Amino acid sequence: LTQDPAYKAEGATVVSSLDEALKHFGPDDQLTREQMAVMTARIAELQEDTSGGNPVPFTDKDRISSWALSAVTSVFQNGVISGYPDGTFRPLAKITRAEACHMIVNLINLQQEAA
């Protein structure tokens, strides 16, 4: 499936410019939590609330890449993601299947509430 040209093209649209170091689409690569946040924000067209009313509370927010900060903020503000009990987000950690499923379910619920 990952070798299919249409699949690669669609994925490249969502993942394009995912981070400054990414020089290829990498359909078989593992995702970090911040990369998943960027893809989720793009797919759902979520916008960051810049009014300052709901800033990212993560204790490690200084470790979130500059290209991902707005997306992490928007998915947090929209209730799609949350951090760990210790107050961290762990942006460079590989996202687990459970975490990805949690984000997808939250995104579906958000979309249904908006409909």
C-alpha positions in Angstrom: 0.0 0.0 0.0 2.7 2.5 0.9 4.3 2.0 -2.6 1.1 3.1 -4.4 1.7 6.5 -6.1 -1.7 7.9 -5.2 -1.2 7.0 -1.6 2.1 8.7 -1.5 0.8 11.8 -3.2 -2.1 12.1 -0.7 0.2 11.5 2.2 2.7 14.0 0.9 0.0 16.7 0.9 -0.8 16.2 4.6 2.8 15.7 5.6 4.5 18.3 3.3 6.9 20.5 5.2 6.2 18.5 8.3 9.5 19.5 9.7 12.6 21.2 8.4 14.7 18.1 8.5 12.2 15.9 6.6 13.5 15.6 3.0 11.1 12.8 2.0 7.5 11.7 2.7 8.6 8.5 4.6 5.3 6.6 4.6 6.8 3.9 6.7 8.5 6.1 9.3 7.3 6.4 12.8 5.6 9.7 13.8 6.5 11.9 16.8 3.7 13.4 18.9 4.4 16.9 17.5 4.3 15.5 13.9 0.9 13.9 14.6 -0.4 17.2 16.0 0.7 19.0 12.8 -1.0 16.4 10.6 -4.2 16.4 12.7 -4.4 20.2 12.7 -3.9 20.3 8.9 -6.5 17.6 8.2 -9.1 19.2 10.5 -8.1 22.8 9.6 -7.8 23.7 13.2 -6.7 27.2 14.1 -4.8 28.3 17.1 -6.7 30.7 19.5 -4.2 33.5 19.7 -6.3 35.5 22.2 -4.1 34.1 25.0 -7.0 32.6 26.9 -5.9 28.9 26.7 -2.1 28.7 26.3 -0.3 25.3 26.1 0.3 24.3 29.7 3.0 21.7 29.1 6.1 22.0 31.2 8.2 21.0 28.2 6.7 23.4 25.7 10.1 24.8 25.1 11.0 21.5 23.5 8.2 21.7 20.9 9.7 22.6 17.5 8.9 26.1 16.3 7.2 24.7 13.1 4.9 22.6 15.3 4.0 24.9 18.2 0.9 26.5 16.6 -0.5 23.1 15.6 0.2 21.6 19.0 -1.5 24.6 20.6 -4.6 24.3 18.3 -5.1 20.6 18.8 -4.7 21.1 22.6 -7.1 24.0 22.6 -9.7 22.0 20.7 -9.4 19.1 23.1 -7.9 16.7 20.6 -4.7 16.1 22.6 -3.6 16.3 26.2 -0.4 15.8 27.9 0.9 13.3 30.4 0.0 13.3 34.1 3.4 14.8 34.9 2.5 17.9 32.8 4.7 17.1 29.8 3.8 16.8 26.2 6.9 14.9 25.0 6.9 16.3 21.5 9.7 14.2 20.2 8.5 10.9 21.6 7.1 8.4 19.1 3.3 8.4 19.2 1.8 5.1 20.3 -1.2 3.5 18.6 -3.3 4.2 21.7 -2.3 7.9 21.6 -3.1 8.1 17.9 -6.5 6.4 18.4 -7.3 8.7 21.3 -6.5 11.7 19.1 -8.6 10.3 16.2 -11.6 9.7 18.5 -11.3 13.2 20.0 -11.1 14.7 16.5 -14.2 12.7 15.3 -16.1 13.9 18.4 -15.0 17.5 17.7 -16.2 17.2 14.1 -19.6 15.8 15.2 -20.1 18.5 17.7 -19.4 21.1 15.0 -21.9 19.6 12.6 
